[in-house]
């Protein structure tokens, strides 16, 4: 069994009982720019911050990158991907660093731009790695996954880029399997304290291996797995553009600490278990939140759920809110020929508006509701359910935008995931991992959900038990 992850990093957190977006104070933005979703609307909420020393983030004495300050000039970042790359790790890196204002290039180490990731998500890179050979990057960050980490290792161009990055003492990082399977063979872990995925921890140099979620050793930052991706990306953002910007992005993403209670609330409890493999539909559109799409699909597929990601656009390809290009499994019209045990709508203000306009999706949701099957939504997509009349007398986790007061009285104060009978809602963004695990626990029980959580290197939520 994979060892339990260490406690999560306890950096300053947003503690709020309202809404699903944080308001970033203008005073924090005097010298930085935080890039958010196109068209995103935010509601004002009161913010309370807490900080304390963290036992699970360690910086070795040779680290001299903690004082990097933000600049008006965009920082250049390279995120390489290959066949079998872990999609959560890759997409979270891209999403967070773009929100922090970095110019992120996603490069394929394969012979084509389209890359199938480890859990089946198909990503479209911006360029082939050959286009990056002579470029200078402020940061190169490697996602893990198998065989993705090996595919990165075998790229001679990427190896030269990474060795030059280390020699020039510019920032570089690796998560999950990549420290052991990619950086180690390249000789880039010498005299560097390093962490990585528990399943590959034994391959790291024994004296230098540490069991922390984040490990900073000079210009190198390493992390443990999909469940620590947000921490990893935010640590890199802090080093790249400064603490003020990184903290603002952290607030926006709704990263939460373990002291908030409850994490989940349940009303009108009903049995979701099935006598067949659950079939789940995730409709997406241009402007959908990529971290929500990818995390839900990845986590559910790890739990052996049959997941279909369907585009409501005219093309299989969609461009998500932070510019990630995803190749979906089907168009919504083809998907409508089947029935699903669960339909989940990802958020993103622009994406939600486009989902709402789909007549086919409206019909599918109506049938889902009338037959008593399960449906759900994260952050702004709850508005889609509301406008289709599917939230009547239901409690939710989301403060729905553009709706009347009575709808917002249905929001459960302080909960990041709410289950009400056959409806599940979530605040979205960084809370979507717990949302996905709640679905797994409802479908299969806590045992499978806990097993998936361990594989992600994510601390299993203490409050998954219904209230």
Secondary structure, DSSP 4 states (H G I P E B T S, - for coil): -PPPPPPPP---EEE-SS-SSPPPPGGGGSS------TT--------EEE----SSEEE-TT---TT----SSPPEEEEEE-TT--HHHHHHHHHHHHHTT-EEEEEESSSSSEEE-TTS-EEE-SEEGGGGTT---SEEEE---TTHHHHHHT-HHHHHHHHHHHHTT-EEEEETTHIIIIITTTT--TT--B---GGGGGGS-GGGB---SEEEETTEEEE-SGGGHHHHHHHHHHHHH-HHHHHHHHHHTT---TT-S-SEEEES------SS--EEEEEE-TT--HHHHHHHHHHHHHTT-EEEEEESSSSSEEE-TTS-EEE-SEEHHHHTTS--SEEEE---HHHHHHHHT-HHHHHHHHHHHHTT-EEEEEGGGHHHHHHTT--TT--BSS--TT--HHHHTTB-TT-SEEEETTEEEE--GGGHHHHHHHHHHHHH-HHHHHHHHHHHT-PPPTT-S--
